[in-house]
Amino acid sequence: MQILYKPLRLIIKAERKLSFSKGDEGYSGVTLRQNIEQFNYGGCCEGLLLGWLDDQGLENLEMLNDQGVNVLEQHFTMVDNKLLCATNFRMFMASNQSNIVRSDCLFYVINSVNNYLS
């Protein structure tokens, strides 16, 4: 059993729209890949496409560490309107169910190394 140490929650801000799609549909807010669940407990590599953002970009999202600092840009980047991984990490609890995402988070992130207790 692994105990994950200080996972980070990627959340969509309350007033922002959320969609899921196979491609960029030009929706407002955040559009995640329809198959986002396939990345649960797997490695996500730098440059991996996770979804698409509107003209508000990364401002649609927030990822606070245990000290309340937004560390979003350490893990994600936007190129054109694509939401990409900015570094390697592991993702879990990703869901394409809007009610789950709104009540908790888009998904949890842990660094690929040194953030679990054995």
C-alpha positions as CSV (number, residue, x, y, z in Angstrom):
1,M,0.0,0.0,0.0
2,Q,1.2,3.5,-0.8
3,I,0.3,6.5,1.3
4,L,0.3,9.5,-1.0
5,Y,1.9,12.5,0.7
6,K,0.5,16.0,0.1
7,P,-1.4,15.4,-3.1
8,L,-2.4,18.6,-4.9
9,R,-6.0,19.3,-6.1
10,L,-6.6,20.8,-9.5
11,I,-9.8,22.7,-9.3
12,I,-11.9,24.7,-11.8
13,K,-13.0,28.0,-10.4
14,A,-16.7,28.0,-9.4
15,E,-17.9,30.5,-12.0
16,R,-16.2,28.8,-14.9
17,K,-17.8,26.4,-17.4
18,L,-16.6,22.8,-17.7
19,S,-16.9,20.5,-20.7
20,F,-15.5,17.2,-21.9
21,S,-14.7,16.5,-25.5
22,K,-12.5,14.5,-27.9
23,G,-11.2,17.7,-29.4
24,D,-11.2,21.5,-29.2
25,E,-14.8,22.6,-29.7
26,G,-14.2,26.2,-28.8
27,Y,-16.2,26.0,-25.6
28,S,-15.8,28.7,-22.9
29,G,-14.1,27.8,-19.7
30,V,-12.3,24.5,-19.5
31,T,-12.7,21.5,-21.8
32,L,-11.0,18.3,-20.6
33,R,-10.3,15.3,-22.8
34,Q,-13.3,13.1,-22.7
35,N,-11.0,10.1,-21.9
36,I,-9.3,11.9,-18.9
37,E,-9.9,8.9,-16.7
38,Q,-7.4,6.9,-18.6
39,F,-4.6,8.8,-16.9
40,N,-5.6,7.7,-13.4
41,Y,-2.6,6.4,-11.5
42,G,-0.5,6.7,-14.6
43,G,2.3,8.9,-15.4
44,C,1.7,12.1,-17.2
45,C,4.7,13.4,-19.1
46,E,5.7,17.0,-19.9
47,G,3.8,18.2,-23.0
48,L,0.8,15.8,-22.6
49,L,-2.4,17.3,-23.8
50,L,-5.1,17.3,-21.1
51,G,-7.6,19.7,-22.6
52,W,-8.3,23.1,-23.9
53,L,-8.8,26.6,-22.3
54,D,-10.7,29.7,-23.4
55,D,-9.2,33.2,-23.5
56,Q,-9.0,33.2,-19.7
57,G,-6.4,30.5,-19.9
58,L,-4.9,29.2,-16.7
59,E,-7.0,31.7,-14.8
60,N,-9.9,29.2,-15.1
61,L,-8.0,26.9,-12.7
62,E,-6.3,26.8,-9.3
63,M,-4.0,24.4,-7.5
64,L,-3.1,25.4,-3.9
65,N,-0.4,23.7,-1.9
66,D,-0.6,23.1,1.8
67,Q,0.5,26.7,2.5
68,G,-2.2,28.2,0.3
69,V,0.1,29.1,-2.6
70,N,-1.2,28.6,-6.1
71,V,1.4,26.3,-7.7
72,L,-0.6,25.7,-10.9
73,E,2.1,27.0,-13.3
74,Q,4.6,24.5,-11.8
75,H,2.5,21.6,-13.2
76,F,0.6,23.0,-16.1
77,T,1.1,25.3,-19.1
78,M,-1.0,26.7,-21.9
79,V,0.3,26.7,-25.5
80,D,-2.2,28.3,-27.9
81,N,-5.3,27.2,-26.1
82,K,-4.1,23.8,-25.1
83,L,-3.8,22.7,-21.5
84,L,-0.5,20.8,-21.2
85,C,1.5,19.2,-18.5
86,A,4.5,21.4,-17.7
87,T,6.3,18.6,-15.9
88,N,6.1,14.9,-15.2
89,F,3.6,13.8,-12.5
90,R,1.1,11.2,-11.5
91,M,-2.6,11.9,-11.7
92,F,-5.4,10.2,-9.8
93,M,-9.2,10.5,-9.2
94,A,-9.7,12.1,-12.6
95,S,-13.3,11.9,-13.7
96,N,-15.4,13.0,-16.6
97,Q,-18.5,13.4,-14.4
98,S,-19.2,17.1,-13.9
99,N,-20.9,16.6,-10.5
100,I,-17.9,14.8,-9.1
101,V,-15.5,17.4,-10.6
102,R,-17.5,20.3,-9.2
103,S,-17.9,18.9,-5.7
104,D,-14.2,17.9,-5.4
105,C,-11.7,18.6,-8.1
106,L,-10.7,17.9,-11.7
107,F,-8.1,15.5,-10.4
108,Y,-5.3,15.1,-7.9
109,V,-1.6,15.4,-8.8
110,I,1.5,14.0,-7.1
111,N,5.1,14.4,-8.3
112,S,6.5,11.4,-10.0
113,V,9.0,10.8,-7.2
114,N,9.5,11.6,-3.5
115,N,5.9,12.3,-2.4
116,Y,4.7,9.0,-1.1
117,L,5.4,7.2,2.1
118,S,6.1,3.5,2.0
